[in-house]
Amino acid sequence: MRVGYPSPVDFALAPEDEKFRDELRAWLDENLPPFLEAEALGDDARLSGEASQQRRQKWQRTLHEGGWAAIHWGPEYAKGRTINAMQRLIYSEVMAEYRTPGMFNTNGIWQIGPMIIQWGTEEQKAEWLPSILEAEEHWCQGFSEPMAGNDLANLRTTALYDPEADEYVVNGSKIWISSAHLATWGLFLLRTDPTAIERGKKHEGITAFVLNLKTPGIDVRPIRDMAGEELFNEIFFTDVRIPAKWRLGEEGAGWMVAMGTLGFERVGIASQIAILAADLRAVVEAARSVNPDALEDPSLRDRIAKLWTEIELARLLSLRALSKIMKGEKNWPEVPFAKLSWSSMAQTLSELAVDLLGPAGVLAKGGPDTVDRGKWTRLYAFQRYSTIGGGSTEIQKNIIADRAIAMPGKSRS
Ligand SMILES: Cc1cc2nc3c(=O)[nH]c(=O)nc-3n(C[C@H](O)[C@H](O)[C@H](O)COP(=O)(O)OP(=O)(O)OC[C@H]3O[C@@H](n4cnc5c(N)ncnc54)[C@H](O)[C@@H]3O)c2cc1C
């Protein structure tokens, strides 16, 4: 090596990581094909919402039986398996490579479960964790409100303690809550100190609760999105009485709980990048069979190459974030950078997909002649969400400007 040059980067997997990857691939080789074959209705797009949920439920249970559902929860839940940060990324990459079905409780497995493990009492863990893990009931995450999206600490749905009944009384509303219409339980953030906002301390007085959505006084109303689906919901609370034992963590500790949850969500971007790489390969393959001329078009070829390069760069950024985590360093600004690049790449890919597929690219989901069951046409509309959900683009840019490059000026938060 020449003096003055940085040492070369070693991308080789450690032997234990390689072993983990090979074990997962071997398990999928054995278990995925029989699962898909047993699914007479394998065509997800033609399934009703309920049937599609049943399919996800079965797949999660199959994963759980193999010890592959909640791999980051620790050996007690993942049949003795303990994983490191690199193995978490390998897990996502292999799942994307095999194009496995989605899980029933994705949110519960990746975000809510770890929070219950961290903040819950033994009684709460015993009551709620099996419900998430064994796909018994569906779980959602209820944070956003009409006045509290990016500015989450501005949330105003109140939960006021009634000491005589040892209950909280909940009033207000939430919005954009994914899959709440299918959920029995959800992790919610509520305001237990309504004076905090006027005192100028909006991050205080927020408390996390696990709520059963079948409680009287809770009204869940689906919202139709621009892809034509009813994925997210408004939830209205009118004098809803909930037992104090549903509080997760101390009163007023909700902000800390939320930050942990969103932290998991942002680390999850690395998995999304792995899915993008697999999706790009799949759409090029699909174009090869239904619209091969597109692959001779120089401008489309250019777009494929550019996107491929960007995905690879984002993957390297995730790897740098991971190596920082493993050294015990802070994994940012890589995390807001990765969220930012993922969101624009996700939209670029969905636009490229419909252009590559030509006439087939405009056939709506569910139709008889669709490619990949209309997935690409749906994504074209649905991916608008990627620059909004999980912290919008402008907010990520503010974080980078303020904290990563310390631009002079007033704080934007
Ligand atoms: C598909 C989808 C699923 C979702 N699922 C869930 C869920 O399951 N649970 C849940 O709790 N929430 C969920 N959300 C809500 C999501 O978290 C919010 O939409 C997000 O936090 C943005 O909040 P908002 O929509 O209120 O927009 P706002 O915060 O009102 O922002 C509106 C616009 O103003 C810009 N803006 C806001 N503040 C600033 C600022 N300080 N500087 C510069 N620009 C600014 C934003 O970038 C954006 O362009 C979901 C959203 C989507 C799209």
The ligand as a MOL file (V3000), in Angstrom:
LIG
                    3D

  0  0  0     0  0            999 V3000
M  V30 BEGIN CTAB
M  V30 COUNTS 53 58 0 0 0
M  V30 BEGIN ATOM
M  V30 1 C -48.5190 5.9530 3.2390 0
M  V30 2 C -48.4160 6.5890 4.5900 0
M  V30 3 C -48.5440 5.8020 5.7120 0
M  V30 4 C -48.4780 6.3850 6.9900 0
M  V30 5 N -48.6350 5.5890 8.0710 0
M  V30 6 C -48.5890 6.1250 9.3200 0
M  V30 7 C -48.8020 5.3140 10.4770 0
M  V30 8 O -48.9930 4.0980 10.3780 0
M  V30 9 N -48.7850 5.9100 11.6880 0
M  V30 10 C -48.5600 7.2420 11.8500 0
M  V30 11 O -48.5420 7.7020 12.9750 0
M  V30 12 N -48.3800 8.0640 10.7630 0
M  V30 13 C -48.3800 7.5210 9.5120 0
M  V30 14 N -48.2080 8.3310 8.4020 0
M  V30 15 C -48.0960 9.7660 8.5930 0
M  V30 16 C -46.7140 10.3150 8.3650 0
M  V30 17 O -45.8620 9.9940 9.4410 0
M  V30 18 C -46.8720 11.8170 8.1620 0
M  V30 19 O -47.5510 12.0120 6.9390 0
M  V30 20 C -45.5470 12.5230 8.1500 0
M  V30 21 O -44.9810 12.5500 9.4290 0
M  V30 22 C -45.7090 13.9660 7.6240 0
M  V30 23 O -46.6530 14.6530 8.3750 0
M  V30 24 P -47.8700 15.4560 7.6840 0
M  V30 25 O -48.4820 14.5760 6.6420 0
M  V30 26 O -48.7380 15.9640 8.7720 0
M  V30 27 O -47.1920 16.6570 6.9170 0
M  V30 28 P -46.7030 18.0380 7.5610 0
M  V30 29 O -45.8110 17.7910 8.7060 0
M  V30 30 O -47.8990 18.8930 7.7730 0
M  V30 31 O -45.8560 18.6040 6.3590 0
M  V30 32 C -46.4880 19.1290 5.1740 0
M  V30 33 C -45.3880 19.6900 4.2630 0
M  V30 34 O -44.7090 20.7620 4.9340 0
M  V30 35 C -43.3050 20.5000 5.0020 0
M  V30 36 N -42.7780 20.9460 6.2940 0
M  V30 37 C -43.3070 20.7110 7.5170 0
M  V30 38 N -42.5280 21.2600 8.4830 0
M  V30 39 C -41.4780 21.8380 7.8430 0
M  V30 40 C -40.3280 22.5550 8.2860 0
M  V30 41 N -40.0880 22.7700 9.5950 0
M  V30 42 N -39.4470 22.9990 7.3360 0
M  V30 43 C -39.6710 22.7720 6.0140 0
M  V30 44 N -40.7550 22.1090 5.5350 0
M  V30 45 C -41.6380 21.6580 6.4250 0
M  V30 46 C -43.1890 18.9920 4.9020 0
M  V30 47 O -41.9310 18.5940 4.4030 0
M  V30 48 C -44.3020 18.6510 3.9230 0
M  V30 49 O -43.8920 18.8630 2.5870 0
M  V30 50 C -48.2530 7.7810 7.1230 0
M  V30 51 C -48.1100 8.5860 5.9780 0
M  V30 52 C -48.1910 7.9970 4.7310 0
M  V30 53 C -48.0320 8.8960 3.5290 0
M  V30 END ATOM
M  V30 BEGIN BOND
M  V30 1 1 1 2
M  V30 2 1 2 3
M  V30 3 2 2 52
M  V30 4 2 3 4
M  V30 5 1 4 5
M  V30 6 1 4 50
M  V30 7 2 5 6
M  V30 8 1 6 7
M  V30 9 1 6 13
M  V30 10 2 7 8
M  V30 11 1 7 9
M  V30 12 1 9 10
M  V30 13 2 10 11
M  V30 14 1 10 12
M  V30 15 2 12 13
M  V30 16 1 13 14
M  V30 17 1 14 15
M  V30 18 1 14 50
M  V30 19 1 15 16
M  V30 20 1 16 17
M  V30 21 1 16 18
M  V30 22 1 18 19
M  V30 23 1 18 20
M  V30 24 1 20 21
M  V30 25 1 20 22
M  V30 26 1 22 23
M  V30 27 1 23 24
M  V30 28 2 24 25
M  V30 29 1 24 26
M  V30 30 1 24 27
M  V30 31 1 27 28
M  V30 32 2 28 29
M  V30 33 1 28 30
M  V30 34 1 28 31
M  V30 35 1 31 32
M  V30 36 1 32 33
M  V30 37 1 33 34
M  V30 38 1 33 48
M  V30 39 1 34 35
M  V30 40 1 35 36
M  V30 41 1 35 46
M  V30 42 1 36 37
M  V30 43 1 36 45
M  V30 44 2 37 38
M  V30 45 1 38 39
M  V30 46 1 39 40
M  V30 47 2 39 45
M  V30 48 1 40 41
M  V30 49 2 40 42
M  V30 50 1 42 43
M  V30 51 2 43 44
M  V30 52 1 44 45
M  V30 53 1 46 47
M  V30 54 1 46 48
M  V30 55 1 48 49
M  V30 56 2 50 51
M  V30 57 1 51 52
M  V30 58 1 52 53
M  V30 END BOND
M  V30 END CTAB
M  END
